[in-house]
Amino acid sequence: MSPDPRRVLLVAHTARHDARDLSRALVERLHDHRIAVRMLSDEAADLGFAADSSGMLELVDASGGAGAGCELVVVVGGDGSILRAAELAHPHGVPVLGVNIGHVGFLAEAEVEDVEATIEAIASRRYTTDERLTLDVTVQHDGEVVARTFALNEASVEKAARERMLEVVLEIDGRPLSRWGCDGVVCATPTGSTAYNFSAGGPVVWPGVEALCVVPLSAHALFARPLVVAPTSVVAVEVLSRADRAGVLWCDGRRTVELPPGARIEVRRGVRPLRLVRLHEAPFTDRLVAKFGLSVEGWRGTAERRRPGDHDA
């Protein structure tokens, strides 16, 4: 009896023409290496694929079990597609490999022009993984837990009505810190520090630093600065009990929970990290420069630290 084939889950942003073409090519090349491909049924339909009797192409629905039994989740898209794939990979500890066709693609490891080398790396298992800190998030109301979820980038508590501020009290490690009238509060991981946290004025945190970021959004208060707290800290945001001031919880910009007045949101380090595939050991500084297009002209450094492509002003 022949052993079961290796299997990857392919997640694609099929609304884009270039993603569809690349995804079809990926399936063909992975099959050339005798690697089976699992796809979400609706995405497979967009690509014109149907399941076959060989078992090399498997179609599933977008449930929590889609990533079970796969050695990788390969994503063709931008950061939004990678966050969507993280929902399927996270419950099973499956590593995620992003091929970027978006604008920034901060979470992606490969670009379109690197696809052939990426396929060879998958086939030969020539890659490593980073474990990225996640957030476990619970919502309580009237003393009862009404929702549980996770986040890779951030959990943000935001006002539900555009015309009204949200009234909240921030608590760190069981002690109240400050009360704000605000648009919301962002709780981010180091991975998410370059996403919503960055746009809200929070610090960029290197992935090797274990910490949680807390950033108030347009807070009307004297003390309303971004905070960096320990990875062991528990951050709680309480929505004050005013009948006209409800809120909403967003996790990674994808999953929402309505927050009635009096809701309590607790954010802590996730029990299970998310694994991101790395094909080469590039410093995070280089990733920041490349993704944000930062100017480094004039840098001289030392000879042993210079890389091909570095240049003086």
N, C-alpha and C positions, 0 to 999 in steps of 0.2 A: 504494500500500500504506500503510495507516494505521500510525503508530508504535505500538510496544508501550506499554501503559498504565503509568502509575506504579503502584508496588506497595509495600505495607507488609505486614509479618508481624505478625499479631495473636496475642498470647499471653494467655490468660485463666485465672483461678482459677475453673474451672467448678464446683467443689464448692459455691460460694456462689451463692445465688439472685440476689442483686443484681448479681453479676458477670456472670451469664448474660444477664440482661435488658440490662445496659449493653453487653455485647459484641454482642448482636444489633442493637442500635440503632447502634452504631459501624459495623458492616458496612454497614448500610443507608445511613447518611449518607456514608460514604466512597465507596460506589458512586454516590451522587448526584453526587459530584464527579469521577466517572470514574477513581477510584483503585481498582485491583485489590487484593484482600485474599488473603493466603496464611495458612493456618491449619494447625496440627498436626491430624492426622487424628482422634485420640482426642478432642481438645477440640471439633472441629467436630461430631463425633457427639453429644457432650453437648449441643450447642446446636441439634441437629436440622438441620445444614447438610450438603449434599452438593456435590461439585464439579459445575460446569456447563460446557457446551460453549463459553460465551462467553469463558472464561479470566479472568473477573472474580473468581472464587472458586477458589482453588487449594489442594489438600490435600497435605501432605507429612508424612513421619515426623520424629520428633525427633532428627534426625542433625545432624552438624556443618555440613551444607550448607543447613540450613533457612533461614538468613538471607541466602544468596547472592542478589544481584540486587535486594535490597530497599533502599528509601531510608530506611526507619525500621523499628524494632521497637516496636510500641505494646503496652503491658502493662496489663491490667486486673487489679489485685490489690494486694497489699502488697509489702513489701520482699523477702519470700521469692520471690514471682513474678518480681520484677525481677531477682533473682540467677539465677533459672532462665533467664530470657530472655537474660541476659548471656552464658550459655554458647553461645547460638545466634548472638548478634550479634558477640561478640568476635573470632572467627576472620576475619570479613569487614570489620571496622571500621565496622559499621552503627550509627548512633546509636540509643539506647534512650530512649523516652518513657513514663514511668509515670503511669497514672491511678490514684490511691490509693483503695482501698476497705478498706484495713487499719486498724490502730489508729494507728501512728505514721507509717509510710510516709515515712521519711526520704529515701529515694532517689527518690520520686515527685515529679513536677513539677506535676501537676494534681490537683484534687479532683473528685469526682463532679459538683458543681454547676457546674464550669467546662468540662464536656465540649463544649458547643456551640462555645465560643470556641476550645477546643483543636482541634476538627475544622477550623474556619476557618483556624487558624494552620497546620495541616498542609497544607490545600488551597492556601494562598497561599505556602507555604514561609516563613512569618514566624516563624522560630525560630533560635536559635543553639545551639551545642554546646560543652560543657566536656569537655576531655580529662582523664580521671581516671587517676591512676597505678594500675597493677596490679602483681601479684606473679607472677614465674615461680618455680615450686617444683620441685625435683628431689629424689628419694629414692634414696640409694645404699645398697647392702649388699654387703659383701665386695668393694668396689672397683668394682662394676657399678651402672650406673643402672637401677633397676627401675621407676621411675615418673616421669612429668613431668605437671604440670598448672599451672593458673593460679588466681589469686584476685583478686577485686575488693575485698572487705572484709578478709579475714584468712585466714591459714594457721595452724592451731593443732595443736601436738603435744600429745597427751593420753594419760593412762594408760588401758590397756585393761581392767584389773581394778580394780573400785571399791575393793577392800579393800587394795590395795597402791599405794604411791607410785611414781612414775616417777623413775629416777635419770638425770639428763642433765648434759651439759656444754655451756655456751653459748659460741660462738665468734663474734667480730666481726672481719671483715677478716683472716681467717687467724690470729688470735691468740686463745687461750682467755681467757675473762673470768671465769666462775664456774661452780661445780658446785652443782647443786641436787637435793635430794629434793623432789618437787613433784607437783601434780596435772597440770601441763603448762606449756606456754609458748605465748603468743599473739603472732604477728607480723602487724601490721596496717598498712594504708594510711591516709592521711588520711581517705579516704572511709569506711573501716571504723572510724575512731576513735570514732564514736558508736554502734557495734554491740557486739560481744563485748569489744573493747578497753575500752569505756566501762564495761561491767558488771564487768570484772575490775579496775577501778581505774586504768586508763590515762588519759592526757591526751586532751582533745578537741583535734584539730588542724584548723585552717582548711584548706579544700581547696586554697587557693593556696600552701600550704606543701608543699614537696617533702621528704618525710622518711619513715622507716619507724619504727614503734613496736614495742617488744618488751616484753611484760608477762608475768612469771612468775605462775603460778596456785598459790596456797597453798604457796609455797616455804618450806622449812625451812632458812634460811640467814641470816646477818647481812646480806649484800648481796643484796637481792632486790627492788629498786625498779624501777618502769617506766623504760624507756630510750627515748630518741629519737635515732636515728642518721641519718647522711647517706643520701640517696637512692642514692648510688653504693656504699654499703656492702653487703657480703654477710654475711648472718646464717646461721649454721649451728648446728643443734641435734643433738648426738650422744646417742643412747640407749645408756647403758652396758651392757656385755655381761654381764647377769645373766639366767640362763635363765628366771626367774619374773617378769621385769619387761618385758613387751612393751608397745608403745604403738600409737596410731592417729593418723594425720594426717587432719584435717578441713579442707577448703577451702570457705569460704563456707557452712559447715554443710551442704553438699550432697554433695561428693565425698570419698570416704575411701580411704586406703591403709593397710594393716596394716604396722606397724613392728616387725620382730623385734629382739631385743636386738642391739646393734651397728649399727643403722641410722643413717644420717647424712642429715639433711634440710637442704638449702640453699635459702635464700630471698633473692631479689634483685629489683630493680626489673624489671617486665615490659618486654619489647621493644615490645609493642603496648599502648597505653592503651585504655581503654573510653570511648566518647563518650556522654555523657548530654545529652539535649535540655533546653534552657532556653527557656521562653516569655517570661520577663521577668527583668529584672536585679534580683533581690532580694538584699540583703546576707545573708551566711551567719549573722550575728548574729540577724537577724529570723527565719530558719529555725529556729535553736536555740530561740528564745523561743516560737515557735508550736508546734513539734513536741513540746517538753518541757513546755509550759505554764508557763514560768518567770515569776515575778512581777517586773515592772519598775515597779510603782507608786512614785511619788515622783520618778521621773526627770524632769528638766526639760530638759536639753540646751540647744541653741540653736535659735532659730526656724527657721533654714534646714535643720536636720536633722530637724525634726519631720515626722511623716507623718500622714495621716488615721487616726484611731483611737487615736493616742497621747493619753494623759491623765495628769494629775497625780493624786497621792494625794488 
